Amino acid sequence: MEEVPLVVVKSHGARQLFDRAKVIAGVAAASKGRPVSVTDVDALADRVEDHARLHGPEVSSAEIGRTVLDELRTLDEVAYVRFASVYKNFDAAADFQRELVLLEKLQAR
């Protein structure tokens, strides 16, 4: 059975095929030096792709990013904050502080 291509809609409207390798590269960079295995990263990428496919043949890049963040939050908090800092364009220490407060609230649920 052939899979239907998954298209990612970027914030500026451009469309491109979902690239699992980009998810893996971003997560691997965020988790560098952390106790996160290659198997963990691959499994996370699988879950992100599965989640994206549930949205249909097209998914926004923002939804992909939020899904990666959700998955990283449960995998490794430091990798989560690192990924969030790039994904959310942190440019001040206050951005990190806000994200840590949000992380604490989410973990308390």
C-alpha positions as CSV (number, residue, x, y, z in Angstrom):
1,M,0.0,0.0,0.0
2,E,1.3,3.4,-0.9
3,E,1.3,6.3,1.6
4,V,-0.3,9.6,0.7
5,P,2.3,12.3,0.7
6,L,2.3,14.5,3.8
7,V,2.6,18.2,3.0
8,V,3.8,20.8,5.5
9,V,2.4,24.3,5.1
10,K,5.0,26.9,6.3
11,S,4.1,30.1,8.0
12,H,4.6,32.1,4.8
13,G,2.4,29.8,2.8
14,A,5.0,27.7,1.0
15,R,4.3,24.0,0.9
16,Q,6.9,21.2,1.1
17,L,6.9,17.5,1.7
18,F,7.2,16.4,5.3
19,D,10.9,15.6,6.0
20,R,11.3,13.2,8.9
21,A,15.1,13.9,8.8
22,K,14.4,17.6,9.7
23,V,12.5,16.5,12.9
24,I,15.3,14.1,13.8
25,A,18.0,16.8,13.2
26,G,16.2,19.3,15.3
27,V,15.6,16.9,18.2
28,A,19.1,15.6,18.0
29,A,20.5,19.1,18.2
30,A,18.3,20.0,21.1
31,S,19.2,16.8,23.0
32,K,23.0,16.9,22.3
33,G,24.8,15.9,25.5
34,R,21.6,14.7,27.1
35,P,20.7,11.1,28.0
36,V,18.5,10.8,24.9
37,S,19.2,7.8,22.7
38,V,19.0,7.6,18.9
39,T,16.1,5.1,19.5
40,D,14.3,7.8,21.6
41,V,14.8,10.4,18.8
42,D,13.6,7.9,16.1
43,A,10.5,7.0,18.2
44,L,9.7,10.7,18.8
45,A,10.0,11.4,15.0
46,D,7.6,8.5,14.4
47,R,5.1,9.9,16.9
48,V,5.3,13.4,15.3
49,E,4.8,12.0,11.8
50,D,1.8,9.9,13.0
51,H,0.3,12.9,14.7
52,A,0.7,15.0,11.6
53,R,-0.9,12.3,9.4
54,L,-3.9,12.4,11.6
55,H,-4.5,16.0,10.5
56,G,-4.8,14.9,6.9
57,P,-2.6,15.3,3.9
58,E,-1.5,18.9,4.9
59,V,-0.3,20.1,8.3
60,S,1.1,23.4,9.4
61,S,4.7,23.7,10.4
62,A,3.4,25.3,13.6
63,E,1.6,22.1,14.4
64,I,4.7,20.1,13.8
65,G,6.7,22.3,16.1
66,R,4.1,22.1,18.9
67,T,4.0,18.3,18.6
68,V,7.8,18.1,18.9
69,L,7.7,20.3,22.0
70,D,5.0,18.2,23.5
71,E,7.0,15.0,22.9
72,L,10.3,16.6,24.2
73,R,8.6,17.8,27.3
74,T,8.0,14.2,28.4
75,L,11.4,13.0,27.1
76,D,13.9,15.5,28.4
77,E,13.2,18.9,29.9
78,V,16.5,20.5,28.9
79,A,16.1,19.4,25.3
80,Y,12.6,20.8,25.5
81,V,13.9,24.2,26.6
82,R,16.6,24.2,24.0
83,F,14.2,23.3,21.2
84,A,11.7,25.9,22.4
85,S,14.4,28.6,22.4
86,V,14.9,28.1,18.7
87,Y,11.3,27.3,17.7
88,K,9.9,30.3,19.6
89,N,12.9,32.7,18.8
90,F,14.0,33.5,22.3
91,D,16.0,36.7,22.4
92,A,16.2,37.5,26.1
93,A,16.6,35.7,29.5
94,A,13.0,36.5,30.3
95,D,11.9,34.3,27.4
96,F,13.6,31.3,29.1
97,Q,12.1,32.2,32.4
98,R,8.6,32.4,30.9
99,E,9.1,29.0,29.2
100,L,10.3,27.4,32.5
101,V,7.2,28.7,34.3
102,L,5.0,27.2,31.5
103,L,6.9,23.9,31.7
104,E,6.4,23.7,35.5
105,K,2.6,24.4,35.0
106,L,2.4,21.7,32.3
107,Q,4.3,19.2,34.4
108,A,2.0,19.8,37.4
109,R,-1.0,18.6,35.4
